C-alpha cells in the first residue's frame, strides 16, 4: 500500500481514491435487490384477474418434478410458505410433546412452527463463524425425549449436516433441514435438503428462487410425503391475500431500489435516517420478518395452498440458479481476500465448491454499529443482521437457554451484498471503506506509538 502525507495525518493512497470516487458518485448500489423481474408481476396479474378461478395443477406438478430431478429426491411437495413446510415436516416426524433440537439464531416463526407441530424447542448454540447450529451442541443435548433435530443452513453456508446426521442416526432420530437460505448449496457434494429425512426450501421474494411466497418439502421418505400431502388436502384458506401483500412490498422495494430513484431519493433518505438515528426512517429500511400471532396451533392464515402461477415462475427461474451462485461466490472471494487480514473481523469460511453460496457475505465485528455508521458516512449501504437469539426472547420464555454464541452473532453480524445485480466495483468500495475504518480507528493507537518511536529515533 502506498501512502501520502496531508497536513494532519498519513493516509493510504487508495483511501484518497475512494474519497474522490465518493464525491463523484455519492450513492452506492442498494444493499439488496430482489431476484424478481417484470414477468413476476405479469404472472401475478394473470392469477389475480383469471388464474385464481382455475384449478390447474399441471404447472405445480411440473415444478415438483423439476425439483425432484434437481435434488435426486423421490418427492417434492410445494407449500404455501417455507415455515409451513417446517411445521408439516416436524409434525410428520415427531410425537406430540417430544423435544426438537434447533438453532436459536433463526426466524422466530421457525420456533413457533415447532411449537404448533407439538414439539418442545431445545436450543443448541451456534458455531460463531458460520452462524449455523453446532454439531457438538446437538450431540450434547440429545436425550431420550428428543424427537427430531432441525438444522438451518444460514446465509447460503452449509451446516455440518453429515456430521449431525451421523449423530442422529446413532439414536435413530430424524433430522430436518431448513434450507430457506440455501437453495443450490451442497455439503460433501450432496445437495442440502437431501441429507436428512426432509429438507424445506423457501421461494419467498427475498430468496434466490422467488415465487413471491412459497416453499417446498423435499424428501425420499414415502411416509413423510404422504403425511404432508394429506395435511395439505385439508388446507383451504385463500392464498391471494398473502401473495398480494408480498407483491405490494416487492413492488415498493423494486421501485425504491431503481438506480435513478435510489441515487436521488432513497439512499439519501436512508443515509440521513441512519446517521441521525431517526427511527421512523430506519423502521422503513429495516427487514421485518413476518411473525405469526400468538396461538397454540397453526393459525388459519397459513393453511393455504401453493398456486400454479407461482410454479410457472419457479420453473422459469430454475435455470439461472447456478450462474447466480457463481457470481455470488466470486464476490465473496473478493470480500474474503480484501478483509481476511483484519483480525477483529469474523469472516465466514471461504469455499468455492458449492458448500458456501453466500446469499449474503456475513461478517461479525464487536463494534458493528460504529463501523456501520462509518460506512454510511462514506456513502455505503450496508445492513445489520435481522435475526435474534430466540433462546432469550421473551415470547419463548418457557424455553430459555444460555446460547452465548447466538447472542454475539445477534449483536455483531452485518451483511455485505452479493446479489448478481451488484458489481465488483461496489464490492471493492465496500472493502476499501472497511479497510479505511480500521486504518483510522482500530490502528490509531498503533500508529501513535510508531510515530513516537520514530521521533525518538531521529
C-alpha positions in Angstrom: 0.0 0.0 0.0 1.3 3.5 -0.9 1.0 6.4 1.5 0.8 10.2 1.1 1.0 12.9 3.7 -1.5 15.7 4.2 -1.3 18.4 6.8 -2.9 16.3 9.6 -2.0 12.6 9.0 -0.5 10.0 6.9 -3.3 8.2 4.9 -3.3 5.4 2.3 -3.3 6.5 -1.3 -6.2 4.2 -2.2 -8.2 5.9 0.6 -7.8 9.2 -1.2 -9.0 7.5 -4.4 -12.1 6.2 -2.5 -12.9 9.6 -1.2 -12.6 11.1 -4.7 -14.9 8.4 -6.1 -17.4 9.1 -3.4 -17.5 12.8 -4.3 -18.1 11.9 -8.0 -20.8 9.2 -7.3 -22.1 9.5 -3.7 -24.8 7.0 -3.6 -23.9 3.3 -3.8 -25.8 0.4 -5.3 -28.6 -0.7 -2.9 -27.8 -3.3 -0.2 -30.3 -5.6 -1.7 -32.3 -6.1 -4.9 -34.9 -8.8 -5.4 -34.4 -11.6 -7.9 -37.8 -10.7 -9.4 -38.4 -9.4 -12.9 -41.3 -8.0 -15.0 -42.6 -11.5 -15.6 -43.0 -11.9 -11.9 -45.6 -9.1 -11.9 -47.3 -10.2 -15.2 -47.7 -13.7 -13.8 -49.3 -12.3 -10.6 -51.7 -10.1 -12.6 -52.8 -13.1 -14.7 -53.5 -15.0 -11.5 -55.3 -12.0 -9.9 -57.7 -11.5 -12.8 -58.3 -15.0 -14.0 -56.0 -17.7 -12.7 -57.4 -17.9 -9.1 -60.6 -19.2 -10.6 -59.0 -22.1 -12.4 -58.0 -25.4 -10.8 -54.8 -26.0 -12.8 -52.3 -28.3 -11.1 -50.2 -29.2 -14.1 -47.6 -26.4 -13.6 -47.2 -27.4 -9.9 -46.6 -31.0 -10.8 -44.0 -30.0 -13.4 -42.3 -27.8 -10.9 -42.3 -30.5 -8.3 -40.9 -32.9 -10.9 -38.1 -30.4 -11.7 -37.2 -30.1 -8.0 -37.1 -33.9 -7.7 -34.8 -34.1 -10.6 -32.5 -31.4 -9.3 -32.2 -32.9 -5.8 -32.4 -36.5 -6.9 -35.2 -37.0 -4.4 -38.3 -39.1 -4.6 -40.8 -36.4 -3.6 -41.0 -32.6 -3.7 -44.2 -31.0 -2.4 -44.9 -27.3 -2.9 -46.3 -25.5 0.2 -47.7 -22.0 0.9 -44.6 -20.9 2.8 -41.3 -22.4 3.9 -42.3 -22.2 7.6 -45.5 -24.2 6.8 -43.2 -26.8 5.3 -41.2 -26.9 8.6 -44.4 -27.3 10.5 -45.6 -30.2 8.3 -42.2 -31.9 8.4 -41.9 -31.7 12.1 -45.5 -32.8 12.7 -44.9 -35.9 10.4 -41.7 -36.9 12.2 -42.3 -36.4 16.0 -44.8 -37.5 18.6 -46.6 -34.7 20.5 -44.6 -33.4 23.4 -41.2 -34.6 22.1 -38.2 -32.3 22.0 -36.9 -30.7 18.9 -33.3 -29.5 18.9 -32.8 -26.4 16.8 -30.7 -23.3 16.4 -31.7 -20.2 18.4 -30.4 -17.9 15.7 -33.2 -18.3 13.2 -36.5 -16.8 12.2 -38.7 -16.5 15.3 -41.6 -18.2 13.4 -39.4 -21.3 12.8 -39.6 -21.8 16.6 -43.4 -21.1 16.5 -43.8 -23.8 13.8 -42.1 -26.4 16.0 -44.5 -25.5 18.9 -47.5 -25.6 16.6 -46.5 -29.0 15.5 -46.5 -30.3 19.1 -42.7 -30.1 19.7 -40.8 -28.7 22.6 -37.9 -26.4 21.4 -34.5 -27.1 22.8 -31.9 -24.5 21.6 -28.4 -25.7 20.7 -25.9 -22.9 20.4 -24.3 -22.0 17.1 -20.8 -22.0 15.8 -20.0 -18.3 15.8 -18.0 -18.3 12.5 -20.7 -19.9 10.4 -23.7 -18.9 12.5 -25.0 -22.4 12.0 -26.0 -24.9 14.7 -23.1 -26.6 16.4 -22.8 -30.4 15.9 -21.1 -30.7 19.3 -24.0 -28.9 21.0 -26.5 -31.1 19.2 -24.7 -34.2 20.4 -24.6 -32.8 24.0 -28.4 -32.1 24.1 -29.8 -35.3 22.6 -31.8 -37.2 25.2 -34.5 -39.9 25.3 -37.0 -37.1 24.9 -35.5 -35.9 21.6 -38.0 -36.4 18.7 -36.0 -34.6 15.9 -33.2 -32.3 15.2 -33.8 -29.3 13.0 -30.7 -27.7 11.4 -30.6 -24.4 9.5 -28.2 -23.7 6.6 -27.9 -19.9 7.1 -26.7 -17.3 4.7 -26.1 -19.9 2.0 -23.5 -21.6 4.2 -23.9 -25.4 4.7 -24.2 -26.5 8.3 -22.4 -29.7 9.4 -25.3 -31.8 8.0 -23.4 -35.1 7.5 -21.8 -34.9 10.9 -25.2 -34.1 12.6 -26.9 -36.8 10.6 -24.4 -39.4 11.9 -25.1 -38.2 15.4 -28.9 -38.5 14.8 -28.6 -42.0 13.2 -26.9 -43.4 16.3 -30.0 -42.5 18.3 -32.5 -43.2 15.4 -33.6 -39.6 15.5 -34.8 -37.9 12.3 -33.0 -34.8 11.0 -34.8 -32.0 9.2 -33.0 -29.4 7.2 -34.2 -25.8 7.0 -32.8 -24.7 3.6 -34.7 -21.4 3.3 -31.4 -19.5 2.5 -29.6 -22.4 0.9 -31.2 -23.4 -2.4 -28.3 -24.7 -4.5 -25.9 -25.4 -1.6 -24.1 -28.7 -1.3 -22.3 -30.3 1.6 -19.8 -33.0 0.7 -21.1 -32.8 -2.9 -24.7 -33.7 -1.8 -27.4 -31.1 -2.0 -28.5 -29.8 1.3 -32.1 -30.7 1.9 -31.4 -34.3 0.9 -29.0 -35.3 3.7 -31.6 -35.5 6.4 -35.1 -37.1 6.4 -36.7 -33.9 4.9 -35.5 -30.6 3.6 -37.5 -27.4 3.4 -36.8 -24.6 0.9 -38.1 -21.1 0.6 -39.3 -19.3 -2.6 -40.1 -16.1 -0.7 -39.4 -12.8 -2.6 -36.0 -12.2 -1.0 -34.6 -15.6 -1.9 -32.7 -16.6 -5.0 -35.6 -18.5 -6.5 -38.5 -16.2 -5.7 -42.2 -17.0 -6.4 -43.4 -14.2 -4.1 -44.4 -16.7 -1.4 -44.0 -20.4 -1.2 -41.6 -23.2 -0.5 -41.2 -27.0 -0.9 -40.7 -30.1 1.3 -38.2 -32.4 -0.3 -37.9 -36.0 0.9 -37.3 -39.5 -0.1 -39.4 -40.9 2.7 -42.8 -42.0 1.4 -44.4 -41.8 4.9 -43.3 -38.2 5.3 -44.5 -37.2 1.8 -47.9 -38.9 2.4 -48.5 -37.2 5.7 -47.6 -33.8 4.2 -49.9 -34.3 1.2 -52.7 -35.5 3.5 -52.4 -32.4 5.6 -52.4 -30.1 2.6 -55.6 -31.6 1.4 -57.3 -30.1 4.5 -55.9 -26.6 3.8 -58.4 -24.2 2.2 -57.5 -20.7 3.3 -57.3 -18.4 0.2 -53.6 -17.7 -0.8 -54.3 -14.5 -2.7 -54.3 -12.1 0.3 -50.8 -13.2 1.4 -49.4 -13.2 -2.1 -50.8 -9.8 -2.8 -49.2 -8.4 0.3 -45.9 -9.7 -0.8 -46.3 -8.4 -4.3 -47.1 -4.9 -2.9 -44.0 -5.0 -0.7 -41.9 -6.3 -3.6 -43.1 -3.5 -6.0 -42.3 -0.8 -3.4 -38.8 -2.4 -2.9 -38.2 -2.7 -6.7 -39.2 0.9 -7.2 -37.2 2.3 -4.3 -34.1 0.5 -5.5 -34.3 1.6 -9.1 -30.9 3.1 -9.9 -32.0 6.7 -10.5 -34.5 6.8 -7.7 -32.1 5.2 -5.3 -29.4 7.7 -6.2 -31.6 10.7 -5.9 -34.1 9.9 -3.1 -34.0 6.5 -1.4 -30.4 6.4 -0.4 -30.1 10.0 0.8 -33.1 9.4 3.0 -31.9 6.1 4.3 -28.4 7.5 5.0 -29.9 10.6 6.7 -32.1 8.4 8.9 -29.3 6.1 9.9 -26.7 8.8 10.7 -29.2 10.8 12.7 -31.0 7.9 14.4 -34.4 8.7 13.1 -36.4 5.6 14.0 -39.3 6.3 11.7 -37.0 6.2 8.7 -34.9 3.3 10.0 -38.0 1.3 10.5 -38.9 1.6 6.8 -35.4 0.4 5.7 -35.1 -2.5 8.3 -36.0 -6.0 7.3 -39.1 -7.1 9.4 -39.7 -10.8 9.1 -43.4 -11.8 9.3 -44.4 -13.1 12.7 -47.4 -15.4 13.4 -49.9 -14.3 16.0 -49.8 -15.9 19.4 -51.5 -19.3 19.2 -51.4 -22.9 20.4 -51.7 -24.3 16.9 -51.1 -23.4 13.3 -53.1 -20.2 12.5 -55.6 -20.5 9.7 -53.8 -17.9 7.6 -51.0 -20.5 7.0 -53.5 -23.1 5.8 -53.2 -22.2 2.2 -52.0 -23.9 -1.0 -49.3 -23.2 -3.5 -50.6 -21.8 -6.8 -49.9 -22.6 -10.5 -48.7 -19.2 -11.4 -46.0 -19.4 -8.7 -44.9 -22.8 -10.1 -44.6 -21.3 -13.5 -42.3 -18.6 -12.1 -40.2 -21.2 -10.3 -39.8 -23.2 -13.5 -38.6 -20.2 -15.4 -36.1 -19.2 -12.8 -34.5 -22.6 -12.1 -32.0 -22.3 -14.9 -30.4 -19.2 -13.6 -29.7 -20.6 -10.1 -26.3 -21.9 -10.8 -24.9 -18.9 -12.8 -26.1 -16.6 -10.0 -24.3 -18.8 -7.4 -21.1 -18.4 -9.3 -21.4 -14.6 -9.3 -22.0 -14.6 -5.5 -19.0 -16.9 -4.9 -16.9 -14.5 -7.0 -18.0 -11.5 -4.9 -17.4 -13.5 -1.7 -13.8 -14.3 -2.8 -13.2 -10.6 -3.3 -14.6 -9.8 0.2 -12.6 -12.5 1.8 -9.3 -11.6 0.1 -9.7 -8.0 0.9 -10.6 -8.4 4.6 -9.0 -11.6 5.8 -6.0 -9.9 7.4 -8.3 -7.7 9.7 -8.1 -9.8 12.9 -11.0 -8.1 14.6 -13.5 -9.3 11.9 -15.1 -12.7 12.0 -15.5 -13.8 8.3 -17.4 -16.9 7.1 -15.3 -19.8 5.7 -14.3 -19.3 2.1 -15.2 -22.2 -0.1 -15.8 -22.3 -3.8 -17.0 -26.0 -4.0 -20.7 -25.1 -3.6 -20.9 -25.7 0.1 -21.0 -21.9 0.6 -23.0 -20.0 -1.9 -23.2 -16.7 0.0 -26.7 -15.4 -0.2 -25.0 -12.5 1.6 -21.5 -12.3 2.9 -22.0 -12.2 6.7 -19.4 -10.5 8.8 -19.2 -10.1 12.6 -17.5 -7.2 14.5 -17.8 -6.2 18.1 -18.2 -2.5 17.3 -20.7 -3.2 14.5 -22.8 -0.1 15.0 -19.7 2.2 14.9 -18.4 0.5 11.7 -21.8 0.7 10.0 -22.1 4.4 10.9 -18.7 5.0 9.3 -19.8 3.0 6.2 -22.9 5.2 5.8 -20.7 8.3 6.2 -18.6 7.0 3.4 -21.6 6.5 1.2 -22.1 2.8 1.6 -25.4 0.9 2.0 -24.9 -2.0 4.4 -27.4 -3.9 6.6 -27.1 -5.3 10.1 -28.4 -8.8 10.8 -32.1 -9.0 11.4 -32.5 -12.3 13.3 -32.4 -12.5 17.1 -31.3 -15.1 19.6 -34.6 -16.8 20.2 -33.2 -18.6 23.3 -33.6 -15.4 25.2 -36.7 -13.9 23.5 -39.5 -13.1 25.9 -42.0 -14.8 23.6 -40.1 -18.0 24.0 -39.5 -17.6 27.7 -40.5 -21.1 28.5 -37.6 -22.4 26.6 -34.8 -20.1 27.7 -31.3 -21.5 27.4 -27.8 -20.0 27.6 -26.5 -19.6 24.0 -23.7 -17.1 24.2 -22.5 -17.5 20.6 -26.0 -16.8 19.3 -26.1 -13.6 21.4 -22.7 -12.5 19.9 -24.0 -13.2 16.4 -27.1 -11.2 17.0 -25.1 -8.2 18.3 -22.2 -8.3 15.8 -23.5 -9.5 12.5 -23.9 -7.4 9.4 -24.3 -8.3 5.7 -22.2 -7.3 2.7 -24.2 -7.5 -0.6 -23.6 -10.4 -3.1 -26.7 -10.4 -5.3 -25.9 -10.7 -9.0 -27.0 -7.2 -9.9 -24.3 -5.8 -7.7 -20.9 -5.2 -9.2 -17.3 -5.9 -8.4 -16.7 -2.2 -8.3 -19.2 -1.9 -5.4 -17.7 -4.9 -3.7 -14.3 -3.2 -3.8 -15.7 0.0 -2.5 -17.1 -1.8 0.5 -13.8 -3.5 1.2 -11.9 -0.2 0.9 -14.3 1.6 3.2 -13.9 -1.1 5.8 -10.2 -1.0 5.5 -10.2 2.8 5.8 -12.2 2.4 9.0 -9.7 0.0 10.5 -6.8 2.3 9.4 -8.4 5.4 11.0 -9.8 3.8 14.2 -8.6 0.3 15.0 -4.9 1.0 14.3 -4.9 4.6 15.7 -3.0 3.7 18.9 -0.5 1.5 17.0 0.2 4.4 14.6 0.7 6.9 17.5 3.2 4.5 19.1 5.0 4.2 15.8 5.2 8.0 15.4 6.6 8.4 19.0 9.3 5.8 18.3 10.1 7.5 15.0 10.6 10.9 16.7 12.8 9.3 19.4 14.9 7.7 16.7 15.6 11.0 15.0 
